[in-house]
């Protein structure tokens, strides 16, 4: 998997790129100089990664069923929350008011980043 942060205004390049390797490893690089700024290992394969539009957070989900939220400025994990099923997809809304998380059991969870990453609803398909 590979994911670039949103490009800056005025046609500026993306600030960061995140990618997975060996199935269970994640690296985040600064695009300006390709320096590694954060790296971590997970117990099970990663299935989904997404940058917030503000470029301040990266969310990671996978077969563990744990939603991980990484703060890019502080280079630290700020949230680990366990869901009921492996995570298959993650996506932020345009203004980051919601984070959508899709799981293998068909549940689409909606999370509010501005409300301390609180779960605000589920869509069951």
C-alpha positions in Angstrom: 0.0 0.0 0.0 1.1 3.6 -0.6 -0.6 6.8 0.4 0.5 10.5 -0.2 -0.7 13.3 2.1 -2.9 15.9 0.4 -0.9 18.4 -1.8 -0.5 21.9 -0.5 -2.3 24.9 -1.9 -0.9 26.5 -5.0 0.3 23.2 -6.5 2.8 22.4 -3.8 3.8 18.8 -3.6 2.6 16.4 -0.9 4.5 16.7 2.4 4.5 13.0 3.3 4.2 9.5 1.8 3.3 6.4 3.8 3.8 2.9 2.6 3.7 -0.7 3.9 6.3 -3.4 3.3 6.5 -7.0 4.3 2.8 -6.9 5.0 3.1 -5.8 8.6 5.5 -2.8 8.5 4.8 0.9 7.9 7.1 3.7 7.0 6.4 7.5 6.7 8.8 9.6 4.7 9.1 13.4 4.2 8.7 13.9 0.5 11.0 17.0 0.4 14.1 15.0 1.3 12.8 11.4 1.5 13.9 11.2 5.1 12.2 8.5 7.3 10.2 10.3 10.0 8.3 7.3 11.5 8.3 3.6 11.3 6.5 0.8 13.1 5.7 -2.9 13.0 2.3 -4.5 13.4 1.4 -8.1 14.5 -0.8 -8.7 11.5 -1.0 -7.4 7.9 -2.0 -3.8 7.2 -5.0 -3.4 4.8 -5.6 0.3 4.8 -3.9 3.6 5.3 -5.1 7.2 4.9 -3.8 10.7 5.7 -6.1 13.3 7.1 -6.6 16.2 4.7 -4.9 18.5 7.3 -1.8 16.2 7.0 -1.6 16.0 10.8 -2.8 12.4 11.2 -2.3 9.0 9.5 -4.8 6.2 10.2 -3.8 2.6 9.8 -6.0 -0.5 9.9 -5.6 -4.2 9.2 -6.2 -7.8 10.1 -5.7 -7.0 13.9 -9.0 -5.1 13.8 -7.3 -2.2 15.6 -7.6 1.4 14.3 -4.3 3.2 14.8 -4.1 7.0 14.6 -0.6 8.4 14.3 0.1 12.1 14.9 2.6 13.3 12.2 3.8 16.4 14.0 4.6 14.6 17.3 5.6 11.3 15.5 3.6 9.3 18.0 0.6 6.9 18.3 -2.3 8.9 19.7 -5.1 6.2 19.5 -5.5 2.5 19.3 -9.1 1.4 19.3 -10.3 -2.2 18.7 -13.1 -2.9 16.3 -15.1 -6.1 16.1 -13.6 -7.2 12.7 -10.5 -6.8 10.5 -10.3 -3.3 8.9 -10.4 -3.2 5.1 -10.7 0.5 4.3 -10.2 3.9 5.9 -11.1 7.3 4.5 -11.4 10.9 5.7 -14.2 13.2 4.6 -13.2 16.4 2.7 -12.9 18.6 5.8 -11.8 15.8 8.2 -15.1 16.0 10.1 -15.6 12.2 9.8 -13.4 9.2 9.4 -15.0 6.2 7.7 -13.8 2.7 8.6 -14.9 -0.3 6.7 -14.6 -3.8 8.3 -14.7 -7.3 7.0 -18.0 -8.0 8.8 -19.7 -5.3 6.6 -19.9 -2.6 9.2 -19.0 1.0 8.2 -18.0 2.9 11.3 -18.1 6.7 11.4 -15.7 8.4 13.7 -15.4 12.1 14.7 -11.7 13.2 14.8 -12.7 16.6 16.3 -14.6 14.9 19.2 -11.6 13.0 20.5 -12.0 10.2 17.8 -15.4 9.2 19.2 -17.5 6.7 17.3 -20.6 8.6 16.1 -22.4 5.9 14.2 -22.3 2.6 12.3 -23.8 1.6 8.9 -24.5 -2.1 8.7 -24.7 -3.6 5.3 
